[in-house]
Amino acid sequence: MIAGDRQRIDKWLFFARVVKSRSLAAKLATGGRVRVNREKVDQAAHPVKIGDVLTITLERRVLVYKVLATGHRRGPAEEARLLYEDVSPQPSPGEGGRAGLAELPPQREAGSGRPTKRERRQTDRLRDRGDNE
């Protein structure tokens, strides 16, 4: 392997736009939230090479990326997408991207503006009725 075929994990995460800064990428790596080929990474300097599979645990999701190239700079998003292939498992239809969320509060229609005083009273009555039962 040529030295140019490998890159530090924190630099790669930053160039691939997984995180906003390189220091956050280093914290992600040293915090044990990144695995390279199923092995936990404990250093930001851990090298990655083309063909490695990265499992990245973020707050509300798990990303699984296959490294297709090493980066040279943090460019636009289109350039960053060329660095990896997303092989993350698709969420099941029951999850719908809302895993772990309880019942959502009622939502107003978009563009309907602020509620009127009458609508606020009606909402308060509904909430009070639900609390007393």
ABEGO torsion letter per residue (X at the ends): XBAAABBBAAAAAAAAGABABAAAAAAAAAAGABBBGGBBBABAABBBBBGBBBBBBBAABBBBBBBABBBABBBBAAAAAAABBBABBBBBAAAGGABGBBBBBBBBBBGAEBBBAAAAAAAAAAAAAAAAX
